[in-house]
Amino acid sequence: MKNDLLNTKSENIETLDTVEEISPDVAIKTKNLSVTFFGKYAIKDVNIDIKKNNITAIIGPSGCGKSTLLRSFNFMHDLTPGARVTGKIFLFGKNIMDFNATDLRKKVGMVFQKPNPFPTMSIYENVISGIKYTNKLNKNEADEIVENSLKQAGLWEEVKDRLKKSALELSGGQQQRLCIARSIAVSPEIILMDEPTSALDPKSTAVIEETIYEIKNNYTVVIVTHNMQQAARISNYTAFMFLGELIEIDRTRVIFTNPKKKLTEQYIIGKFG
């Protein structure tokens, strides 16, 4: 396996045909997607359609494959020792193998569980960091991107007078919104979020949830969450996973009130988790 993702395509993803007729309202589609680590399945034969400009929550007990599935959507398993990804992943009808890693990560942003602003950079530099190495911007263009990204992330009014200050001076919730702004700055079409509020207090969580809900009109958001109440509050669709398999996906109100699978119902009502 090569280590330079910027100059090579993933070598641990099985290469299959790249032409696929996909509904225009689908942002991400998988066919028989499986991920193994040293030969052991983390997810197996997952077939899922993620709708454009909606929030899709992925729920399920710990270790069920939620984050593994999410990270498959932007090559994050490529450098993991012992990882192998098979099956197909399509982004807006195009096989993921047709993207190099740089282009893919412009199209697919990622927000992690814990806020991870770059510690040596200012608030301003954090926002612009993802594009200044690949785009030549003048100061006015950069200023506009920073302001627009921070506004979309709901952070502009709180930081507009201290953009040159260290990002580490922000609270945990503000740092997470800064990470969202950093993802937005590169103009992605999809934003992946891996339990983005699990390290935050309830007040900060509420602000992040409001931010996620506000940006769905411009982006396709996929969020892994251990919090079923959060999924019910903010998502349009919910997918339930168990032991590495996708049990079902439907509109959130259906999953929480009238799921098709007994296993989903048992999880929703708290019989296991």
TORZA-221872 format. One record per residue (C-alpha): y, x, z; residue in three letters; residue number from 0. Coordinates in steps of 0.5 Angstrom, whole numbers. Each point is the difference from the previous one (the first is absolute). Layout:
<rs>
+-------+-------+-------+---------+-----+
!     Y !     X !     Z ! residuo ! num !
+-------+-------+-------+---------+-----+
!     Y !     X !     Z !     Ala ! NUM !
...
+-------+-------+-------+---------+-----+
</rs>
This chain:
<rs>
+-------+-------+-------+---------+-----+
!     Y !     X !     Z ! residuo ! num !
+-------+-------+-------+---------+-----+
!     0 !     0 !     0 !     Met !   0 !
!     7 !     3 !    -2 !     Lys !   1 !
!     5 !     0 !     6 !     Asn !   2 !
!     6 !    -1 !    -5 !     Asp !   3 !
!     1 !    -7 !    -1 !     Leu !   4 !
!     7 !     1 !    -3 !     Leu !   5 !
!    -3 !     3 !    -6 !     Asn !   6 !
!    -7 !    -3 !     0 !     Thr !   7 !
!    -3 !    -7 !     0 !     Lys !   8 !
!    -5 !    -2 !     5 !     Ser !   9 !
!    -7 !     3 !    -1 !     Glu !  10 !
!    -4 !    -4 !     5 !     Asn !  11 !
!     2 !    -7 !    -3 !     Ile !  12 !
!    -6 !    -2 !    -5 !     Glu !  13 !
!     4 !     0 !    -7 !     Thr !  14 !
!    -2 !    -7 !    -3 !     Leu !  15 !
!     4 !    -3 !    -6 !     Asp !  16 !
!     7 !    -1 !     0 !     Thr !  17 !
!     1 !    -7 !    -3 !     Val !  18 !
!     0 !    -6 !     4 !     Glu !  19 !
!     3 !    -7 !    -1 !     Glu !  20 !
!     3 !    -2 !     6 !     Ile !  21 !
!     5 !    -6 !     2 !     Ser !  22 !
!     7 !     2 !     0 !     Pro !  23 !
!     1 !    -2 !     7 !     Asp !  24 !
!    -5 !     5 !     3 !     Val !  25 !
!     3 !     6 !     2 !     Ala !  26 !
!    -7 !     4 !     2 !     Ile !  27 !
!    -7 !    -2 !    -2 !     Lys !  28 !
!    -6 !     3 !     2 !     Thr !  29 !
!    -7 !     0 !    -2 !     Lys !  30 !
!    -6 !     2 !     4 !     Asn !  31 !
!     4 !     5 !     3 !     Leu !  32 !
!    -4 !     4 !     5 !     Ser !  33 !
!     2 !     6 !     5 !     Val !  34 !
!    -4 !     5 !     3 !     Thr !  35 !
!     1 !     6 !     5 !     Phe !  36 !
!    -6 !     5 !     0 !     Phe !  37 !
!    -4 !    -6 !    -4 !     Gly !  38 !
!     1 !    -5 !     6 !     Lys !  39 !
!     3 !    -7 !    -3 !     Tyr !  40 !
!     7 !    -1 !     3 !     Ala !  41 !
!     1 !    -6 !    -5 !     Ile !  42 !
!    -5 !    -3 !    -5 !     Lys !  43 !
!     1 !    -4 !    -6 !     Asp !  44 !
!     7 !    -2 !     1 !     Val !  45 !
!     3 !    -5 !    -5 !     Asn !  46 !
!     7 !    -2 !     2 !     Ile !  47 !
!     6 !    -3 !    -4 !     Asp !  48 !
!     7 !     2 !     3 !     Ile !  49 !
!     5 !    -5 !    -2 !     Lys !  50 !
!     7 !     3 !    -2 !     Lys !  51 !
!     6 !    -1 !     4 !     Asn !  52 !
!    -4 !    -3 !     6 !     Asn !  53 !
!    -2 !     3 !     6 !     Ile !  54 !
!    -7 !     1 !     1 !     Thr !  55 !
!    -3 !     1 !     7 !     Ala !  56 !
!    -7 !     4 !     1 !     Ile !  57 !
!    -3 !    -2 !     7 !     Ile !  58 !
!    -6 !     1 !     3 !     Gly !  59 !
!    -3 !     4 !     6 !     Pro !  60 !
!     1 !     7 !     1 !     Ser !  61 !
!    -4 !     5 !    -4 !     Gly !  62 !
!    -2 !    -6 !    -6 !     Cys !  63 !
!     4 !     4 !    -5 !     Gly !  64 !
!     7 !    -3 !     0 !     Lys !  65 !
!     3 !     7 !    -1 !     Ser !  66 !
!    -5 !     3 !    -4 !     Thr !  67 !
!     1 !    -6 !    -5 !     Leu !  68 !
!     8 !     1 !     0 !     Leu !  69 !
!     0 !     7 !    -1 !     Arg !  70 !
!    -4 !     0 !    -6 !     Ser !  71 !
!     6 !    -3 !    -4 !     Phe !  72 !
!     3 !     6 !     0 !     Asn !  73 !
!    -5 !     6 !     0 !     Phe !  74 !
!     1 !     1 !     7 !     Met !  75 !
!    -8 !     2 !     1 !     His !  76 !
!     1 !     5 !    -6 !     Asp !  77 !
!     0 !     6 !     5 !     Leu !  78 !
!    -4 !    -3 !     5 !     Thr !  79 !
!    -6 !     5 !     1 !     Pro !  80 !
!    -7 !    -4 !    -2 !     Gly !  81 !
!     4 !    -6 !    -3 !     Ala !  82 !
!    -3 !    -4 !    -6 !     Arg !  83 !
!     4 !    -6 !    -3 !     Val !  84 !
!    -4 !    -4 !    -5 !     Thr !  85 !
!     2 !    -6 !    -4 !     Gly !  86 !
!     6 !    -2 !    -3 !     Lys !  87 !
!     7 !    -1 !     2 !     Ile !  88 !
!     5 !    -3 !    -4 !     Phe !  89 !
!     8 !     0 !     1 !     Leu !  90 !
!     4 !    -5 !    -4 !     Phe !  91 !
!    -6 !     0 !    -5 !     Gly !  92 !
!     0 !     8 !    -1 !     Lys !  93 !
!    -6 !     4 !     3 !     Asn !  94 !
!     2 !     4 !     6 !     Ile !  95 !
!    -3 !     6 !    -4 !     Met !  96 !
!     5 !     0 !    -5 !     Asp !  97 !
!     6 !     2 !     5 !     Phe !  98 !
!     1 !     7 !     3 !     Asn !  99 !
!     1 !     0 !     7 !     Ala ! 100 !
!     7 !     1 !     0 !     Thr ! 101 !
!     1 !    -6 !    -5 !     Asp ! 102 !
!    -4 !    -4 !     4 !     Leu ! 103 !
!     3 !     1 !     7 !     Arg ! 104 !
!     7 !    -2 !    -3 !     Lys ! 105 !
!    -3 !    -6 !    -2 !     Lys ! 106 !
!    -4 !    -1 !     6 !     Val ! 107 !
!     4 !     1 !     7 !     Gly ! 108 !
!    -4 !     1 !     7 !     Met ! 109 !
!     3 !    -1 !     7 !     Val ! 110 !
!    -5 !     2 !     5 !     Phe ! 111 !
!    -2 !    -2 !     7 !     Gln ! 112 !
!     5 !     5 !     4 !     Lys ! 113 !
!     7 !     1 !    -3 !     Pro ! 114 !
!     0 !     7 !    -3 !     Asn ! 115 !
!     7 !     2 !    -2 !     Pro ! 116 !
!     1 !     7 !    -2 !     Phe ! 117 !
!     3 !     3 !     6 !     Pro ! 118 !
!     4 !     6 !    -3 !     Thr ! 119 !
!     4 !    -5 !    -4 !     Met ! 120 !
!     5 !    -5 !     1 !     Ser ! 121 !
!     0 !    -8 !    -1 !     Ile ! 122 !
!     3 !     1 !    -7 !     Tyr ! 123 !
!    -5 !     6 !    -2 !     Glu ! 124 !
!    -6 !    -4 !     2 !     Asn ! 125 !
!     2 !    -6 !    -4 !     Val ! 126 !
!     1 !     4 !    -6 !     Ile ! 127 !
!    -5 !     5 !     1 !     Ser ! 128 !
!    -5 !    -3 !    -5 !     Gly ! 129 !
!     4 !     0 !    -6 !     Ile ! 130 !
!     5 !     6 !     0 !     Lys ! 131 !
!    -6 !     5 !    -2 !     Tyr ! 132 !
!    -2 !    -5 !    -6 !     Thr ! 133 !
!     7 !    -3 !    -2 !     Asn ! 134 !
!     7 !     4 !    -1 !     Lys ! 135 !
!     5 !    -5 !     3 !     Leu ! 136 !
!     7 !     1 !     1 !     Asn ! 137 !
!     3 !    -1 !     7 !     Lys ! 138 !
!     2 !    -7 !    -2 !     Asn ! 139 !
!    -7 !    -2 !    -2 !     Glu ! 140 !
!    -3 !     3 !     6 !     Ala ! 141 !
!     5 !    -4 !     5 !     Asp ! 142 !
!    -1 !    -6 !    -4 !     Glu ! 143 !
!    -8 !     1 !     1 !     Ile ! 144 !
!     1 !     1 !     7 !     Val ! 145 !
!     4 !    -6 !     2 !     Glu ! 146 !
!    -4 !    -5 !    -4 !     Asn ! 147 !
!    -7 !     3 !     3 !     Ser ! 148 !
!     3 !     0 !     7 !     Leu ! 149 !
!     3 !    -7 !    -1 !     Lys ! 150 !
!    -7 !    -3 !    -3 !     Gln ! 151 !
!    -3 !     3 !     6 !     Ala ! 152 !
!     5 !    -3 !     5 !     Gly ! 153 !
!     2 !     6 !     3 !     Leu ! 154 !
!     7 !     1 !    -4 !     Trp ! 155 !
!     5 !    -3 !     5 !     Glu ! 156 !
!    -4 !     4 !     6 !     Glu ! 157 !
!     1 !     7 !    -3 !     Val ! 158 !
!     5 !     0 !    -6 !     Lys ! 159 !
!     5 !     4 !     5 !     Asp ! 160 !
!    -5 !     5 !     1 !     Arg ! 161 !
!    -4 !     2 !    -6 !     Leu ! 162 !
!     1 !     7 !     1 !     Lys ! 163 !
!    -4 !     0 !     7 !     Lys ! 164 !
!    -7 !     2 !     1 !     Ser ! 165 !
!    -5 !    -6 !    -1 !     Ala ! 166 !
!    -3 !     2 !     7 !     Leu ! 167 !
!     6 !    -3 !     3 !     Glu ! 168 !
!    -2 !    -7 !    -2 !     Leu ! 169 !
!    -5 !    -5 !     4 !     Ser ! 170 !
!    -7 !    -1 !    -2 !     Gly ! 171 !
!     2 !    -6 !    -3 !     Gly ! 172 !
!     5 !     3 !    -4 !     Gln ! 173 !
!    -4 !     6 !    -2 !     Gln ! 174 !
!    -5 !    -5 !    -3 !     Gln ! 175 !
!     5 !    -4 !    -4 !     Arg ! 176 !
!     3 !     7 !    -2 !     Leu ! 177 !
!    -7 !     2 !    -3 !     Cys ! 178 !
!     0 !    -7 !    -4 !     Ile ! 179 !
!     7 !     2 !    -3 !     Ala ! 180 !
!    -3 !     6 !    -2 !     Arg ! 181 !
!    -6 !    -3 !    -3 !     Ser ! 182 !
!     5 !    -5 !    -4 !     Ile ! 183 !
!     5 !     5 !    -2 !     Ala ! 184 !
!    -5 !     3 !    -5 !     Val ! 185 !
!     0 !    -7 !    -3 !     Ser ! 186 !
!    -8 !    -2 !     1 !     Pro ! 187 !
!    -3 !    -6 !    -3 !     Glu ! 188 !
!    -5 !     0 !     6 !     Ile ! 189 !
!     1 !     1 !     8 !     Ile ! 190 !
!    -6 !     2 !     4 !     Leu ! 191 !
!     0 !    -1 !     7 !     Met ! 192 !
!    -5 !     2 !     5 !     Asp ! 193 !
!     1 !    -3 !     7 !     Glu ! 194 !
!     8 !     1 !     0 !     Pro ! 195 !
!     1 !    -3 !     6 !     Thr ! 196 !
!    -5 !     2 !     5 !     Ser ! 197 !
!     4 !     6 !     3 !     Ala ! 198 !
!     6 !    -5 !     1 !     Leu ! 199 !
!     2 !    -4 !     5 !     Asp ! 200 !
!     1 !    -8 !    -1 !     Pro ! 201 !
!     7 !     0 !    -2 !     Lys ! 202 !
!    -1 !     6 !    -5 !     Ser ! 203 !
!    -6 !    -4 !    -2 !     Thr ! 204 !
!     4 !    -6 !    -2 !     Ala ! 205 !
!     6 !     4 !    -3 !     Val ! 206 !
!    -6 !     3 !    -5 !     Ile ! 207 !
!    -3 !    -6 !    -1 !     Glu ! 208 !
!     6 !    -3 !    -2 !     Glu ! 209 !
!     2 !     6 !    -5 !     Thr ! 210 !
!    -7 !    -1 !    -3 !     Ile ! 211 !
!     1 !    -7 !    -1 !     Tyr ! 212 !
!     7 !     1 !    -4 !     Glu ! 213 !
!    -3 !     6 !    -4 !     Ile ! 214 !
!    -6 !    -4 !    -3 !     Lys ! 215 !
!     5 !    -3 !    -6 !     Asn ! 216 !
!     1 !     7 !    -3 !     Asn ! 217 !
!    -7 !     3 !     2 !     Tyr ! 218 !
!    -7 !    -2 !     1 !     Thr ! 219 !
!    -2 !     2 !     7 !     Val ! 220 !
!    -7 !     1 !     3 !     Val ! 221 !
!     0 !     1 !     7 !     Ile ! 222 !
!    -6 !     2 !     5 !     Val ! 223 !
!     0 !    -3 !     7 !     Thr ! 224 !
!    -4 !    -1 !     6 !     His ! 225 !
!     5 !    -6 !     2 !     Asn ! 226 !
!    -3 !    -7 !    -3 !     Met ! 227 !
!     7 !    -3 !     3 !     Gln ! 228 !
!     4 !     5 !    -5 !     Gln ! 229 !
!    -4 !    -1 !    -6 !     Ala ! 230 !
!     1 !    -8 !     1 !     Ala ! 231 !
!     7 !     1 !     1 !     Arg ! 232 !
!     2 !     4 !    -6 !     Ile ! 233 !
!    -5 !     0 !    -5 !     Ser ! 234 !
!    -2 !    -4 !    -6 !     Asn ! 235 !
!    -7 !     2 !    -1 !     Tyr ! 236 !
!    -5 !     2 !     5 !     Thr ! 237 !
!    -6 !     4 !    -1 !     Ala ! 238 !
!    -6 !     1 !     5 !     Phe ! 239 !
!    -4 !     6 !     0 !     Met ! 240 !
!    -6 !     1 !     4 !     Phe ! 241 !
!    -5 !     6 !     0 !     Leu ! 242 !
!     3 !     3 !    -6 !     Gly ! 243 !
!     0 !    -6 !    -4 !     Glu ! 244 !
!     5 !    -5 !    -2 !     Leu ! 245 !
!    -2 !    -7 !     3 !     Ile ! 246 !
!     5 !    -4 !    -3 !     Glu ! 247 !
!     7 !     0 !    -3 !     Ile ! 248 !
!     5 !    -7 !     0 !     Asp ! 249 !
!     6 !    -2 !     1 !     Arg ! 250 !
!     2 !     1 !     8 !     Thr ! 251 !
!     0 !    -7 !     2 !     Arg ! 252 !
!    -7 !    -1 !    -3 !     Val ! 253 !
!    -3 !     6 !     3 !     Ile ! 254 !
!     3 !    -2 !     7 !     Phe ! 255 !
!    -1 !    -7 !     0 !     Thr ! 256 !
!    -6 !    -1 !    -5 !     Asn ! 257 !
!    -4 !     6 !    -2 !     Pro ! 258 !
!    -5 !    -1 !    -5 !     Lys ! 259 !
!    -5 !     5 !     4 !     Lys ! 260 !
!    -3 !    -1 !     7 !     Lys ! 261 !
!     1 !     8 !     2 !     Leu ! 262 !
!     8 !    -1 !    -2 !     Thr ! 263 !
!     0 !    -6 !     5 !     Glu ! 264 !
!    -3 !     4 !     5 !     Gln ! 265 !
!     4 !     5 !     0 !     Tyr ! 266 !
!     7 !    -4 !     0 !     Ile ! 267 !
!    -2 !    -4 !     6 !     Ile ! 268 !
!    -2 !     7 !     4 !     Gly ! 269 !
!    -7 !    -1 !     0 !     Lys ! 270 !
!     0 !     8 !    -2 !     Phe ! 271 !
!     5 !     5 !    -1 !     Gly ! 272 !
+-------+-------+-------+---------+-----+
</rs>
